[in-house]
Amino acid sequence: MLRIFDKTKDGLLISLLTLLELLETLISNFDSKQLEVIRARSGYGQNVCNLEDKLDNNERVWISIDELRSWLTRGEYFESARFRSTFDDLIFGVEDSTYLLVDSNDEDLIAKIAKNFYEKTFVKTRS
């Protein structure tokens, strides 16, 4: 797993939107794929709260890349969330507003993503 700790000029963690946009440039047809929401805890915005409620009720939730991008662009955010691409071996998200994460068995993809960030660590999570 790649953990990304890059900060804005204000000292805040860079946006999940930054990571989402990078994934769209690196993965062909990424924007046409669905995401399974596997975790959503805390954040801001009506859509974020609705996802939290559905997950709290043990519902399985899928959203489109366009939906997620739209929410993030309008100022909604997650303090903790994980998304799984339904057609790729890819999980990405944010953890407690401390770091962004990307997990995949595709080491080349992880390396390409990592090149775009300064403060990062790698954690072995898969065998």
MMTF fields as JSON, N, C-alpha, C and O atoms, coordinates in Angstrom:
{
  "mmtfVersion": "1.0.0",
  "mmtfProducer": "UNKNOWN",
  "numBonds": 507,
  "numAtoms": 508,
  "numGroups": 127,
  "numChains": 1,
  "numModels": 1,
  "chainsPerModel": [1],
  "groupsPerChain": [127],
  "chainIdList": ["A"],
  "bondAtomList": [4, 2, 8, 6, 12, 10, 16, 14, 20, 18, 24, 22, 28, 26, 32, 30, 36, 34, 40, 38, 44, 42, 48, 46, 52, 50, 56, 54, 60, 58, 64, 62, 68, 66, 72, 70, 76, 74, 80, 78, 84, 82, 88, 86, 92, 90, 96, 94, 100, 98, 104, 102, 108, 106, 112, 110, 116, 114, 120, 118, 124, 122, 128, 126, 132, 130, 136, 134, 140, 138, 144, 142, 148, 146, 152, 150, 156, 154, 160, 158, 164, 162, 168, 166, 172, 170, 176, 174, 180, 178, 184, 182, 188, 186, 192, 190, 196, 194, 200, 198, 204, 202, 208, 206, 212, 210, 216, 214, 220, 218, 224, 222, 228, 226, 232, 230, 236, 234, 240, 238, 244, 242, 248, 246, 252, 250, 256, 254, 260, 258, 264, 262, 268, 266, 272, 270, 276, 274, 280, 278, 284, 282, 288, 286, 292, 290, 296, 294, 300, 298, 304, 302, 308, 306, 312, 310, 316, 314, 320, 318, 324, 322, 328, 326, 332, 330, 336, 334, 340, 338, 344, 342, 348, 346, 352, 350, 356, 354, 360, 358, 364, 362, 368, 366, 372, 370, 376, 374, 380, 378, 384, 382, 388, 386, 392, 390, 396, 394, 400, 398, 404, 402, 408, 406, 412, 410, 416, 414, 420, 418, 424, 422, 428, 426, 432, 430, 436, 434, 440, 438, 444, 442, 448, 446, 452, 450, 456, 454, 460, 458, 464, 462, 468, 466, 472, 470, 476, 474, 480, 478, 484, 482, 488, 486, 492, 490, 496, 494, 500, 498, 504, 502],
  "bondOrderList": [1, 1, 1, 1, 1, 1, 1, 1, 1, 1, 1, 1, 1, 1, 1, 1, 1, 1, 1, 1, 1, 1, 1, 1, 1, 1, 1, 1, 1, 1, 1, 1, 1, 1, 1, 1, 1, 1, 1, 1, 1, 1, 1, 1, 1, 1, 1, 1, 1, 1, 1, 1, 1, 1, 1, 1, 1, 1, 1, 1, 1, 1, 1, 1, 1, 1, 1, 1, 1, 1, 1, 1, 1, 1, 1, 1, 1, 1, 1, 1, 1, 1, 1, 1, 1, 1, 1, 1, 1, 1, 1, 1, 1, 1, 1, 1, 1, 1, 1, 1, 1, 1, 1, 1, 1, 1, 1, 1, 1, 1, 1, 1, 1, 1, 1, 1, 1, 1, 1, 1, 1, 1, 1, 1, 1, 1],
  "groupList": [{"groupName": "MET", "atomNameList": ["N", "CA", "C", "O"], "elementList": ["N", "C", "C", "O"], "formalChargeList": [0, 0, 0, 0], "bondAtomList": [1, 0, 2, 1, 3, 2], "bondOrderList": [1, 1, 2], "singleLetterCode": "M", "chemCompType": "L-PEPTIDE LINKING"}, {"groupName": "LEU", "atomNameList": ["N", "CA", "C", "O"], "elementList": ["N", "C", "C", "O"], "formalChargeList": [0, 0, 0, 0], "bondAtomList": [1, 0, 2, 1, 3, 2], "bondOrderList": [1, 1, 2], "singleLetterCode": "L", "chemCompType": "L-PEPTIDE LINKING"}, {"groupName": "ARG", "atomNameList": ["N", "CA", "C", "O"], "elementList": ["N", "C", "C", "O"], "formalChargeList": [0, 0, 0, 0], "bondAtomList": [1, 0, 2, 1, 3, 2], "bondOrderList": [1, 1, 2], "singleLetterCode": "R", "chemCompType": "L-PEPTIDE LINKING"}, {"groupName": "ILE", "atomNameList": ["N", "CA", "C", "O"], "elementList": ["N", "C", "C", "O"], "formalChargeList": [0, 0, 0, 0], "bondAtomList": [1, 0, 2, 1, 3, 2], "bondOrderList": [1, 1, 2], "singleLetterCode": "I", "chemCompType": "L-PEPTIDE LINKING"}, {"groupName": "PHE", "atomNameList": ["N", "CA", "C", "O"], "elementList": ["N", "C", "C", "O"], "formalChargeList": [0, 0, 0, 0], "bondAtomList": [1, 0, 2, 1, 3, 2], "bondOrderList": [1, 1, 2], "singleLetterCode": "F", "chemCompType": "L-PEPTIDE LINKING"}, {"groupName": "ASP", "atomNameList": ["N", "CA", "C", "O"], "elementList": ["N", "C", "C", "O"], "formalChargeList": [0, 0, 0, 0], "bondAtomList": [1, 0, 2, 1, 3, 2], "bondOrderList": [1, 1, 2], "singleLetterCode": "D", "chemCompType": "L-PEPTIDE LINKING"}, {"groupName": "LYS", "atomNameList": ["N", "CA", "C", "O"], "elementList": ["N", "C", "C", "O"], "formalChargeList": [0, 0, 0, 0], "bondAtomList": [1, 0, 2, 1, 3, 2], "bondOrderList": [1, 1, 2], "singleLetterCode": "K", "chemCompType": "L-PEPTIDE LINKING"}, {"groupName": "THR", "atomNameList": ["N", "CA", "C", "O"], "elementList": ["N", "C", "C", "O"], "formalChargeList": [0, 0, 0, 0], "bondAtomList": [1, 0, 2, 1, 3, 2], "bondOrderList": [1, 1, 2], "singleLetterCode": "T", "chemCompType": "L-PEPTIDE LINKING"}, {"groupName": "GLY", "atomNameList": ["N", "CA", "C", "O"], "elementList": ["N", "C", "C", "O"], "formalChargeList": [0, 0, 0, 0], "bondAtomList": [1, 0, 2, 1, 3, 2], "bondOrderList": [1, 1, 2], "singleLetterCode": "G", "chemCompType": "PEPTIDE LINKING"}, {"groupName": "SER", "atomNameList": ["N", "CA", "C", "O"], "elementList": ["N", "C", "C", "O"], "formalChargeList": [0, 0, 0, 0], "bondAtomList": [1, 0, 2, 1, 3, 2], "bondOrderList": [1, 1, 2], "singleLetterCode": "S", "chemCompType": "L-PEPTIDE LINKING"}, {"groupName": "GLU", "atomNameList": ["N", "CA", "C", "O"], "elementList": ["N", "C", "C", "O"], "formalChargeList": [0, 0, 0, 0], "bondAtomList": [1, 0, 2, 1, 3, 2], "bondOrderList": [1, 1, 2], "singleLetterCode": "E", "chemCompType": "L-PEPTIDE LINKING"}, {"groupName": "ASN", "atomNameList": ["N", "CA", "C", "O"], "elementList": ["N", "C", "C", "O"], "formalChargeList": [0, 0, 0, 0], "bondAtomList": [1, 0, 2, 1, 3, 2], "bondOrderList": [1, 1, 2], "singleLetterCode": "N", "chemCompType": "L-PEPTIDE LINKING"}, {"groupName": "GLN", "atomNameList": ["N", "CA", "C", "O"], "elementList": ["N", "C", "C", "O"], "formalChargeList": [0, 0, 0, 0], "bondAtomList": [1, 0, 2, 1, 3, 2], "bondOrderList": [1, 1, 2], "singleLetterCode": "Q", "chemCompType": "L-PEPTIDE LINKING"}, {"groupName": "VAL", "atomNameList": ["N", "CA", "C", "O"], "elementList": ["N", "C", "C", "O"], "formalChargeList": [0, 0, 0, 0], "bondAtomList": [1, 0, 2, 1, 3, 2], "bondOrderList": [1, 1, 2], "singleLetterCode": "V", "chemCompType": "L-PEPTIDE LINKING"}, {"groupName": "ALA", "atomNameList": ["N", "CA", "C", "O"], "elementList": ["N", "C", "C", "O"], "formalChargeList": [0, 0, 0, 0], "bondAtomList": [1, 0, 2, 1, 3, 2], "bondOrderList": [1, 1, 2], "singleLetterCode": "A", "chemCompType": "L-PEPTIDE LINKING"}, {"groupName": "TYR", "atomNameList": ["N", "CA", "C", "O"], "elementList": ["N", "C", "C", "O"], "formalChargeList": [0, 0, 0, 0], "bondAtomList": [1, 0, 2, 1, 3, 2], "bondOrderList": [1, 1, 2], "singleLetterCode": "Y", "chemCompType": "L-PEPTIDE LINKING"}, {"groupName": "CYS", "atomNameList": ["N", "CA", "C", "O"], "elementList": ["N", "C", "C", "O"], "formalChargeList": [0, 0, 0, 0], "bondAtomList": [1, 0, 2, 1, 3, 2], "bondOrderList": [1, 1, 2], "singleLetterCode": "C", "chemCompType": "L-PEPTIDE LINKING"}, {"groupName": "TRP", "atomNameList": ["N", "CA", "C", "O"], "elementList": ["N", "C", "C", "O"], "formalChargeList": [0, 0, 0, 0], "bondAtomList": [1, 0, 2, 1, 3, 2], "bondOrderList": [1, 1, 2], "singleLetterCode": "W", "chemCompType": "L-PEPTIDE LINKING"}],
  "groupTypeList": [0, 1, 2, 3, 4, 5, 6, 7, 6, 5, 8, 1, 1, 3, 9, 1, 1, 7, 1, 1, 10, 1, 1, 10, 7, 1, 3, 9, 11, 4, 5, 9, 6, 12, 1, 10, 13, 3, 2, 14, 2, 9, 8, 15, 8, 12, 11, 13, 16, 11, 1, 10, 5, 6, 1, 5, 11, 11, 10, 2, 13, 17, 3, 9, 3, 5, 10, 1, 2, 9, 17, 1, 7, 2, 8, 10, 15, 4, 10, 9, 14, 2, 4, 2, 9, 7, 4, 5, 5, 1, 3, 4, 8, 13, 10, 5, 9, 7, 15, 1, 1, 13, 5, 9, 11, 5, 10, 5, 1, 3, 14, 6, 3, 14, 6, 11, 4, 15, 10, 6, 7, 4, 13, 6, 7, 2, 9],
  "groupIdList": [1, 2, 3, 4, 5, 6, 7, 8, 9, 10, 11, 12, 13, 14, 15, 16, 17, 18, 19, 20, 21, 22, 23, 24, 25, 26, 27, 28, 29, 30, 31, 32, 33, 34, 35, 36, 37, 38, 39, 40, 41, 42, 43, 44, 45, 46, 47, 48, 49, 50, 51, 52, 53, 54, 55, 56, 57, 58, 59, 60, 61, 62, 63, 64, 65, 66, 67, 68, 69, 70, 71, 72, 73, 74, 75, 76, 77, 78, 79, 80, 81, 82, 83, 84, 85, 86, 87, 88, 89, 90, 91, 92, 93, 94, 95, 96, 97, 98, 99, 100, 101, 102, 103, 104, 105, 106, 107, 108, 109, 110, 111, 112, 113, 114, 115, 116, 117, 118, 119, 120, 121, 122, 123, 124, 125, 126, 127],
  "secStructList": [7, 3, 3, 3, 7, 7, 5, 7, 6, 6, 1, 7, 5, 7, 7, 2, 2, 2, 2, 2, 2, 2, 2, 2, 2, 2, 1, 6, 6, 4, 4, 4, 1, 3, 3, 3, 3, 3, 3, 3, 3, 3, 3, 3, 1, 2, 2, 2, 2, 2, 2, 2, 2, 2, 2, 2, 6, 6, 7, 7, 3, 3, 3, 3, 2, 2, 2, 2, 2, 2, 2, 2, 2, 6, 6, 7, 3, 3, 3, 3, 3, 3, 3, 3, 3, 1, 1, 1, 1, 7, 3, 3, 3, 3, 3, 6, 6, 6, 3, 3, 3, 3, 3, 7, 1, 7, 2, 2, 2, 2, 2, 2, 2, 2, 6, 6, 7, 1, 1, 3, 3, 3, 7, 7, 7, 7, 7],
  "xCoordList": [0.85, 0.0, 0.892, 1.912, 0.479, 1.132, 0.356, -0.858, 1.061, 0.468, 1.067, 2.286, 0.211, 0.627, 0.317, -0.827, 1.352, 1.212, 1.396, 1.5, 1.44, 1.664, 0.629, -0.53, 1.087, 0.236, 0.077, 0.892, -0.987, -1.2, -0.343, 0.316, -0.357, 0.382, -0.128, 0.608, -1.397, -2.0, -1.713, -2.16, -0.97, -0.622, -1.66, -1.558, -2.662, -3.69, -3.312, -2.575, -3.816, -3.6, -4.17, -5.247, -3.446, -3.975, -5.3, -5.584, -6.08, -7.437, -7.482, -6.629, -8.491, -8.788, -9.041, -8.782, -9.544, -9.774, -8.473, -8.471, -7.384, -6.071, -5.703, -5.253, -5.892, -5.593, -6.538, -6.098, -7.814, -8.795, -8.425, -8.474, -8.061, -7.685, -6.43, -6.331, -5.48, -4.279, -4.628, -4.131, -5.468, -5.888, -6.572, -6.396, -7.347, -8.019, -7.023, -7.284, -5.888, -4.89, -4.045, -3.544, -3.88, -2.997, -3.704, -3.062, -5.005, -5.743, -6.742, -7.651, -6.567, -7.462, -8.897, -9.16, -9.805, -11.243, -11.617, -12.69, -10.753, -11.045, -12.331, -13.105, -12.562, -13.736, -15.055, -16.121, -14.997, -16.229, -16.55, -17.554, -15.718, -15.885, -16.697, -16.833, -17.226, -17.964, -17.03, -16.066, -17.332, -16.577, -17.494, -18.621, -17.002, -17.711, -17.17, -15.959, -18.067, -17.663, -17.526, -18.516, -16.298, -16.096, -15.925, -15.963, -15.738, -15.71, -15.976, -15.459, -16.77, -16.981, -17.34, -18.439, -16.405, -16.616, -16.259, -15.158, -17.162, -16.931, -16.602, -16.015, -16.994, -16.746, -17.752, -18.343, -17.939, -18.827, -19.613, -19.052, -20.904, -21.75, -22.877, -22.755, -23.973, -25.15, -24.871, -25.299, -24.162, -23.874, -22.971, -23.15, -22.012, -21.108, -21.913, -21.733, -22.794, -23.626, -24.542, -24.736, -25.102, -25.965, -25.191, -25.714, -23.959, -23.138, -22.88, -22.985, -22.543, -22.297, -23.524, -23.401, -24.718, -25.948, -26.173, -26.527, -25.971, -26.166, -25.194, -25.58, -23.95, -22.966, -23.281, -23.094, -23.763, -24.161, -25.305, -25.44, -26.128, -27.242, -26.833, -27.682, -25.527, -24.965, -25.386, -25.452, -25.67, -25.985, -24.678, -23.697, -24.672, -23.553, -23.812, -24.929, -22.78, -22.949, -21.939, -20.747, -22.439, -21.593, -21.893, -23.037, -20.844, -21.009, -20.124, -19.199, -20.427, -19.594, -18.441, -18.495, -17.416, -16.3, -16.82, -16.403, -17.729, -18.289, -19.005, -18.876, -19.765, -20.446, -19.432, -19.562, -18.418, -17.422, -16.715, -16.544, -16.305, -15.619, -16.517, -16.056, -17.796, -18.737, -18.856, -18.824, -18.993, -19.107, -17.858, -17.956, -16.701, -15.443, -15.231, -14.722, -15.619, -15.475, -16.367, -16.007, -17.525, -18.463, -18.112, -18.849, -17.018, -16.582, -16.936, -16.608, -17.606, -17.841, -16.515, -15.671, -16.338, -15.094, -15.308, -16.269, -14.376, -14.347, -13.126, -12.044, -13.296, -12.138, -11.537, -10.321, -12.382, -11.941, -12.878, -14.096, -12.305, -13.117, -12.212, -11.036, -12.784, -12.068, -13.02, -14.198, -12.461, -13.213, -12.48, -11.252, -13.251, -12.675, -13.221, -14.432, -12.299, -12.706, -13.254, -12.635, -14.407, -15.078, -14.428, -14.709, -13.568, -12.953, -11.438, -10.796, -10.869, -9.419, -9.083, -9.923, -7.843, -7.302, -6.818, -5.614, -7.737, -7.367, -8.295, -9.518, -7.684, -8.4, -7.71, -6.481, -8.492, -7.901, -8.821, -9.994, -8.264, -9.079, -8.259, -7.149, -8.832, -8.211, -8.418, -9.462, -7.423, -7.479, -7.336, -6.272, -8.42, -8.442, -7.836, -7.214, -8.009, -7.449, -5.94, -5.371, -5.294, -3.859, -3.075, -2.005, -3.597, -2.922, -3.919, -4.976, -3.553, -4.276, -3.66, -2.498, -4.428, -3.889, -4.27, -5.322, -3.378, -3.628, -3.074, -1.922, -3.902, -3.47, -3.799, -4.914, -2.823, -2.993, -1.851, -0.757, -2.106, -1.021, -0.232, 0.796, -0.687, -0.008, 1.109, 0.886, 2.298, 3.424, 3.819, 4.268, 3.656, 3.97, 3.038, 3.476, 1.766, 0.804, 1.146, 1.138, 1.441, 1.804, 3.036, 3.085, 4.021, 5.236, 4.908, 5.436, 4.055, 3.663, 2.934, 3.158, 2.073, 1.359, 2.341, 2.295, 3.221, 4.156, 5.059, 5.431, 5.414, 6.284, 5.695, 6.426, 4.4, 3.725, 3.647, 3.091, 4.199, 4.089, 5.451, 6.359, 5.58, 6.849, 6.931, 7.901, 5.919, 5.924, 5.078, 3.852, 5.737, 5.021, 5.765, 6.972, 5.024, 5.618, 4.927, 3.809, 5.615, 5.074, 4.912, 5.82, 3.763, 3.453, 2.987, 2.073, 3.611, 3.208, 1.9, 1.824, 0.853, -0.443, -1.001, -1.97, -0.411, -0.905, 0.221, 1.397, -0.152, 0.88, 0.998, 1.828],
  "yCoordList": [-1.176, 0.0, 1.234, 1.293, 2.202, 3.498, 4.445, 4.594, 5.078, 6.112, 7.445, 7.574, 8.433, 9.742, 10.779, 10.919, 11.511, 12.485, 13.926, 14.825, 14.179, 15.528, 16.505, 16.157, 17.728, 18.767, 19.95, 20.166, 20.7, 21.954, 23.037, 22.79, 24.229, 25.351, 25.683, 26.226, 25.355, 25.619, 24.526, 24.612, 23.494, 22.417, 21.316, 20.448, 21.337, 20.304, 19.204, 19.444, 18.017, 16.918, 17.29, 17.88, 16.943, 17.224, 16.492, 15.507, 16.975, 16.479, 15.104, 14.747, 14.349, 13.087, 13.334, 12.459, 14.512, 14.872, 14.862, 14.468, 15.282, 15.257, 13.828, 13.576, 12.906, 11.502, 10.947, 10.242, 11.249, 10.77, 11.234, 10.446, 12.489, 13.018, 12.337, 12.094, 12.028, 11.324, 9.909, 9.46, 9.225, 7.877, 7.908, 6.996, 8.951, 9.079, 9.236, 8.783, 9.869, 10.032, 8.774, 8.536, 7.976, 6.803, 5.513, 4.602, 5.418, 4.177, 4.425, 5.245, 3.712, 3.923, 3.568, 2.559, 4.416, 4.258, 4.246, 3.763, 4.765, 4.755, 5.508, 5.089, 6.622, 7.435, 6.766, 7.244, 5.675, 4.969, 3.837, 3.144, 3.649, 2.515, 2.892, 4.066, 1.878, 2.045, 1.796, 1.037, 2.439, 2.245, 1.641, 2.095, 0.619, 0.133, 0.92, 1.008, 1.48, 2.212, 1.17, 0.582, 0.945, -0.079, 0.523, -0.189, 1.832, 2.527, 4.007, 4.594, 4.594, 6.044, 6.445, 6.164, 7.101, 7.554, 9.019, 9.424, 9.786, 11.2, 11.951, 11.413, 13.178, 14.036, 15.155, 15.498, 15.724, 16.862, 16.731, 16.406, 16.984, 17.031, 16.018, 14.963, 16.361, 15.502, 14.133, 13.121, 14.082, 12.799, 11.932, 10.717, 12.553, 11.823, 11.226, 10.058, 12.019, 11.522, 10.384, 9.408, 10.514, 9.453, 8.151, 7.08, 8.229, 7.02, 6.394, 5.178, 7.219, 6.709, 5.973, 4.897, 6.55, 5.927, 4.57, 3.599, 4.506, 3.24, 2.179, 1.03, 2.56, 1.592, 1.168, 0.006, 2.111, 1.769, 0.763, -0.013, 0.776, -0.172, -1.431, -2.193, -1.639, -2.821, -2.957, -4.066, -1.832, -1.851, -1.819, -1.21, -2.477, -2.35, -1.124, -0.908, -0.326, 0.953, 1.073, 0.826, 1.457, 1.746, 3.153, 3.608, 3.835, 5.164, 5.226, 4.432, 6.176, 6.365, 7.318, 8.082, 7.25, 8.188, 9.614, 10.512, 9.824, 11.161, 11.688, 12.864, 10.813, 11.236, 11.671, 12.741, 10.833, 11.162, 12.466, 13.325, 12.62, 13.844, 15.058, 16.095, 14.928, 16.033, 16.433, 17.62, 15.446, 15.751, 16.464, 17.47, 15.947, 16.526, 17.928, 18.81, 18.127, 19.44, 20.481, 21.656, 20.048, 20.961, 21.191, 21.885, 20.632, 20.9, 19.832, 19.972, 18.755, 17.662, 16.928, 16.917, 16.322, 15.588, 14.467, 14.444, 13.551, 12.425, 12.577, 12.92, 12.326, 12.243, 10.845, 10.682, 9.842, 8.461, 7.808, 7.819, 7.237, 6.531, 5.628, 5.923, 4.522, 3.621, 3.221, 2.941, 3.207, 2.865, 1.758, 1.759, 0.809, -0.283, -0.169, -0.136, -0.112, -0.108, -1.481, -2.497, -1.516, -2.789, -3.604, -4.797, -2.998, -3.735, -3.831, -4.425, -3.271, -3.276, -3.797, -3.847, -4.176, -4.55, -3.266, -3.03, -2.448, -1.128, -0.704, -0.766, -0.272, 0.358, 1.691, 1.764, 2.738, 4.04, 4.775, 4.433, 5.794, 6.567, 7.488, 7.889, 7.81, 8.696, 8.077, 7.482, 8.219, 7.634, 8.728, 9.331, 8.976, 9.928, 11.285, 11.912, 11.744, 13.022, 13.107, 14.198, 11.945, 11.898, 11.545, 12.105, 10.62, 10.258, 9.73, 9.201, 9.888, 9.235, 7.863, 7.659, 6.91, 5.565, 5.011, 5.324, 4.179, 3.427, 2.036, 1.878, 1.018, -0.361, -1.143, -1.074, -1.879, -2.675, -3.673, -3.423, -4.799, -5.734, -5.308, -5.912, -4.288, -3.761, -2.813, -1.619, -3.364, -2.576, -1.445, -0.393, -1.652, -0.578, 0.614, 1.764, 0.34, 1.42, 2.163, 3.394, 1.436, 2.075, 2.961, 4.073, 2.483, 3.273, 4.543, 5.61, 4.447, 5.623, 6.642, 7.845, 6.171, 7.077, 7.74, 8.952, 6.94, 7.444, 8.551, 9.463, 8.478, 9.495, 10.892, 11.875, 10.998, 12.287, 12.945, 14.034, 12.29, 12.808, 12.836, 12.09, 13.704, 13.894, 13.11, 12.391, 13.25, 12.588, 11.323, 11.393, 10.172, 8.911, 7.778, 7.85, 6.742, 5.522, 4.345, 4.461, 3.218, 1.98, 1.0, 0.834, 0.359, -0.596, -1.883, -1.861, -3.0, -4.27, -4.714, -4.876, -4.91, -5.315, -6.53, -7.122, -6.923, -8.06, -9.056, -8.7, -10.328, -11.327, -11.705, -12.542],
  "zCoordList": [0.0, 0.0, 0.0, 0.685, -0.779, -0.813, 0.089, -0.047, 1.003, 1.854, 1.424, 1.302, 1.197, 0.702, 1.765, 2.198, 2.185, 3.264, 2.788, 3.624, 1.486, 0.961, 1.522, 1.748, 1.736, 2.319, 1.367, 0.47, 1.588, 0.872, 1.53, 2.54, 0.952, 1.546, 2.943, 3.766, 3.207, 4.515, 5.531, 6.675, 5.126, 6.031, 6.13, 6.996, 5.254, 5.25, 4.258, 3.302, 4.493, 3.568, 2.203, 2.117, 1.132, -0.198, -0.388, 0.293, -1.296, -1.484, -2.128, -2.941, -1.747, -2.418, -3.902, -4.728, -4.244, -5.64, -6.433, -7.599, -5.834, -6.492, -6.875, -7.993, -5.956, -6.232, -7.288, -8.197, -7.186, -8.157, -9.572, -10.517, -9.712, -11.028, -11.565, -12.768, -10.703, -11.133, -11.611, -12.644, -10.872, -11.277, -12.639, -13.446, -12.892, -14.186, -15.33, -16.445, -15.065, -16.13, -16.322, -17.421, -15.29, -15.368, -15.774, -16.297, -15.544, -15.803, -16.926, -16.793, -18.025, -19.161, -18.789, -18.135, -19.22, -18.979, -17.5, -17.137, -16.656, -15.218, -14.906, -14.045, -15.605, -15.303, -15.676, -15.285, -16.422, -16.783, -15.81, -15.975, -14.813, -13.895, -12.666, -12.32, -12.027, -10.787, -9.607, -9.706, -8.507, -7.275, -6.224, -6.032, -5.551, -4.376, -3.188, -2.986, -2.419, -1.216, -0.117, 0.317, 0.329, 1.353, 2.743, 3.747, 2.792, 4.087, 3.85, 2.9, 4.705, 4.697, 6.119, 6.598, 6.782, 8.162, 8.248, 7.875, 8.725, 8.978, 7.696, 6.758, 7.697, 6.559, 6.548, 7.572, 5.364, 5.233, 3.938, 2.892, 4.014, 2.837, 2.902, 3.525, 2.249, 2.272, 1.673, 2.228, 0.549, -0.091, 0.771, 0.845, 1.413, 2.309, 3.462, 3.808, 4.053, 5.155, 4.694, 5.418, 3.496, 2.97, 2.803, 3.109, 2.323, 2.199, 3.556, 3.716, 4.529, 5.879, 6.401, 6.986, 6.192, 6.667, 6.002, 6.67, 4.704, 3.983, 4.487, 4.703, 4.672, 5.167, 6.593, 6.954, 7.406, 8.779, 8.796, 9.743, 7.752, 7.621, 6.863, 6.401, 6.741, 6.07, 4.611, 4.082, 3.961, 2.537, 1.739, 2.167, 0.584, -0.335, -1.186, -1.657, -1.381, -2.058, -3.194, -3.013, -4.373, -5.524, -5.996, -5.966, -6.434, -7.028, -8.268, -8.433, -9.123, -10.305, -9.974, -9.01, -10.791, -10.654, -10.813, -10.082, -11.765, -11.983, -10.746, -10.403, -10.072, -8.839, -7.791, -7.197, -7.568, -6.553, -6.897, -6.032, -8.149, -8.568, -8.34, -7.862, -8.681, -8.509, -7.044, -6.716, -6.164, -4.741, -4.231, -3.527, -4.582, -4.1, -4.663, -3.972, -5.907, -6.534, -5.859, -5.778, -5.377, -4.699, -3.231, -2.53, -2.755, -1.385, -0.371, 0.807, -0.804, 0.13, 0.321, -0.575, 1.48, 1.721, 2.72, 3.488, 2.672, 3.603, 4.501, 4.026, 5.79, 6.664, 6.586, 6.684, 6.409, 6.194, 5.197, 5.376, 4.145, 3.149, 2.329, 2.114, 1.875, 0.96, -0.149, 0.07, -1.349, -2.544, -3.282, -3.372, -3.812, -4.598, -6.018, -6.238, -6.968, -8.365, -8.708, -8.39, -9.353, -9.605, -10.713, -10.832, -11.53, -12.632, -12.523, -13.39, -11.501, -11.316, -9.93, -9.031, -9.795, -8.491, -7.824, -7.733, -7.362, -6.868, -5.745, -5.866, -4.647, -3.541, -3.293, -3.273, -3.107, -2.791, -1.829, -1.681, -1.178, -0.254, 0.615, 0.267, 1.749, 2.723, 4.099, 4.369, 4.966, 6.307, 7.359, 7.504, 8.091, 9.209, 8.873, 9.73, 7.636, 7.162, 7.388, 7.418, 7.548, 7.812, 6.564, 6.324, 5.764, 4.52, 3.501, 3.848, 2.237, 1.154, 0.994, 1.346, 0.464, 0.292, -1.068, -1.626, -1.581, -2.807, -2.576, -2.171, -2.836, -2.648, -3.913, -4.429, -4.397, -5.605, -5.697, -5.191, -6.341, -6.64, -7.865, -8.173, -8.565, -9.745, -9.289, -9.088, -9.133, -8.614, -9.552, -9.098, -10.858, -11.816, -11.618, -11.658, -11.407, -11.168, -9.883, -9.857, -8.832, -7.561, -7.752, -7.227, -8.493, -8.745, -9.527, -9.213, -10.531, -11.321, -10.45, -10.58, -9.574, -8.675, -7.711, -7.502, -7.132, -6.123, -6.667, -5.929, -7.948, -8.557, -8.488, -8.614, -8.292, -8.296, -6.923, -6.787, -5.909, -4.548, -3.867, -4.235, -2.872, -2.182, -0.877, -0.636, -0.047, 1.263, 1.169, 1.091, 1.176, 0.985, 1.672, 1.903, 1.989, 2.518, 1.84, 1.337, 1.84, 1.299, 2.453, 3.268, 2.519, 3.568, 2.899, 2.074, 3.251, 2.661, 3.318, 4.536, 2.471, 2.999, 2.297, 2.773, 1.164, 0.397, 0.205, 0.27, -0.037, -0.259, -1.713, -2.068]
}
